[in-house]
C-alpha cells in the first residue's frame, strides 16, 4: 500500500456500483464522515472492508487511526497451544474477545456441505433431461425418415450400416451441442452464482477444467445410450410396410 491507498473489497464495490477512481463516504465511530477516493479493488469473499493507509486516514480524519485489533500468526509447531494462548490473552482486561481463524475454512465447508445434495439432484435432473431430449429428437428423426431408412435396407444395407448412417448425424450434433454448451454454461454458471449470493458473501466465479470434461463426458455418454436404444428401433423398421406408406 502506498500513502494514499484506499482499497475496497470486490463485493462491496459491486453492490455500491463503485469502480477505481470513484469517491465514497465513510462514517467513523464519532459520526464523522470522510470522503475517500477508491484507488484499488481487492478480491474478498466474506464480509465487506475498506483498507486505508494510515497516512491517508490521518489526513482525512485529522487524527491518527485508532487501532483496536491485533492479528497474531502462531507458528505451526505451536498450534496445539492455540487455545491456551487465547485463554492467557483474555486474562488481560484490555482484550474483549479472541477469535481463531485456523478452522474457519472447515467451518465454511461444513456450512456449504448442505448444498452438496442439492447439486447432486441438479446434476441428475440435468442428465435425465439431456437423455429425454436426445431420445425424443432421435425418435422423431427416425419416424420421419422411415421410408428413407427402409429403402437403404432394401438396397442391401446391414442393420449396423443403417445405424451408423444415423449415428454419424447424432455424433456431429452432440459435438456441436457440447461446444455451444461450454460457452453458454459458463454464462449460466455466472448468473446462478450471482443469484444465490447473499449480501455479505461472494462466491468464486472460476470453473475448473475437470468440470468442463465431466459435462462433455456425460453428454457423450447419454448420446451413446440413446444410440444403443435407437439401434433396436432401427432393426424393427419393416421394409415393406414403410415403403407402402403414402406420404
N, C-alpha and C positions, 0 to 999 in steps of 0.2 A: 504493500500500500504506500502511496505517496502522501504528502502532507495535505492534499486536497481531495483524497479519495472518499467517495460515498458510494458504497456497493450495496445494491438492493437484490434480494433473492428473487429468483425467476418467477415463481408462482404469484408472489405479491405484485411484481411488475406487470404480469399479465392481467391480474384481477383489477388493477388500478389503471390499466391502459397506459403504462409509463414505459418509455424507452430511454436509452442513454442520451443524456443532454437535457432531459426534461427536469422540471423543478417540482418538488413535493414539499408539503408541510409536515413537520413532526411536532407533536405535542409532548413537552417534557413533563416531569413529575410535578413541577410547581405551576402547571397550566400555562407555562410559557411556550410560545410557538416559534419555531425557527424554519426558515426556508432553505432547502438543500437541493443542489443540482446533482442528479444521479450521474456518476462517472462510469460505472460498470454494473453489469448484472451477472450474478453468480448462480450456479446450479445448487438447489437445495430442495429436499423432499419432505421435510417435516417442519411445520410452523413457518412464520414469516420473520425476517430480520432485515435490518439495515446496518451495515458496518461503516462507522465513521472514523476517520483518522483522528487521533487525539488533538492534533493541531487545528483541524477543521472544526471540531466540536467547540474547542475553547474560543475560536474566532467567532463562531456564530452565536454561542450561548453566553459569551462574556465571562466564563468561568471554566476552571479545569474540570474534566469529566469525572463524575463520582463513580468509583469502582465498587461494585457490590457482589462480584463473583470471582472466584479463583478456580481455574482449571488445573488439575493435577494429573500427571501421567505417571502411573505406577509401573515400574518395570515388571516384565513378565515373571521373573523368578520370585516376585513378592506378591503375586496376585492372590494367593491364598490368605494373605493378611489384609485384604481389602476391607472387609467388614470391621476388623479390629482398628484399622486406621480411621474409618468413618466414625466409630464409637469414640475414639480418642478426640477427634475434631469436635464432635458435638458437646464435649465437656467444656469447650470454650463458649462463654456466654455471647460472644460476638457472632457466632455462627448459628444461623437459624435452621438450616437443613443441609443434608448431604445427599446427593443423587449419584447413582452409579450408571455408567454408560457401557460397561463391559458386556452386559447381557441384553442390551437394547435390541440388537439385531434378532436374537432368538425370540424376544417378546413380540416383535413385529411379525415375525414369521408365524408365531402361534396365532396371532390375531387374524392374519391373512389366510391361514390354513383352511378356514371355513369356506373360502371361495373355491378351494380345490374341487369339491363335489359339484359345485355349480359349473365349473369349467368342464369337468368330465361330461356332465349332462349336455352342455352346449356342443361339445365335440361329437358325441354320439348322435345328437339330433341333426347336426350338420352332415354327418356321414350318411344317415338314413335318408335325408333329403337329397343328397347327391345321388344315392343309389336309385331312389324313386324317379328322379328327373331323368337320369341316364336310361333307366329301364323304359320309361314311357316314350322317350324320344326314339329309342331303337325299335320299340314295338310299333309305333306309328310309321316309322321309316319302312319296316318290313311289310306291314299291312298294305301300304300304298304302292309297294313295288313287287307285289306277289307275282304278277304276270311276267315282269322282267326276270325275277329270280327263277320262276318256273321255266322260262324259256332257256335260261342257262343250263338248267338241269336236263332239259330235253336235248340240248346240244352236246351233252356228254360231260358236263362239269360234275366232279365229285362233290359230296357234301362239304368236305373241308375246303375245297376251292371256292365254292359259293360263299362259305363262311368268311374266308379271307377277303373275298371281294367286298363284303360289307364291313369287315373288321378294319380294313385299311382306312375307311372313312371315319369310323369311330375313333381310332387311334389318333388320326390327324386332328379331329375336333377336340379330343381330350388334350392334346398338346397345346393347341391354340387357347383352350379354356384355362389350362394351368398357367400359361404365361400371362394371360389377361388377369387371372385371379391373383397372381402375386402382386401386381401393381394396385388393383382395386382393393385387395385385402389389406394392404398397408394403409390405405386411406381409411378404410372401415375400422381398422385397429386403432388408429389415432382418434377417430371420432368416439369410439366406445370408451377408450381410456379417459378422454377428457370429460365424457358424460358421467362416469362413475366416480370421478374425483370429488372429494369433499373440500370444503374451503381451506382447511389447514394442511392439506397434504397434496403432494404432486407425485404421480406415478411415472415410472420410466417409459419413454417412448420407443426404446430400442426393440427390434425384433431380431433375435439371434438366428444365424444361418440354419441350425437344426430345425427350427420352426418351419422355414420355407421347405426344407427337404421332407419333413413329415407330411405337410399339407399336399405337396406334389405326389408323394408316395401313396398317400391314402386315395387321392383322386384316381391314380392309375390302377390301384387295387380294385376300387369299385368299378372302374371301367372294365377291367379284366373279368370280374364276377358277372357283370352284365353280358359280356360277350359269351361267356360259358353258358349262361341261361338262354341266350338268344340262339346258340348253336342248335339246341334241341328243337326250338321253334322253327328254325330253318329246315331241319330234317323232316318236319311234319308237313311241309308245303306239298300239296297234292298237285302234281304237274298237269294232269288232265283237267281237273276241276278249275284250276286257276286260269288255264288257257281258254276254257269255255266261258268264263265270266264276261259279261258285257259291260264295257265302260261307257 
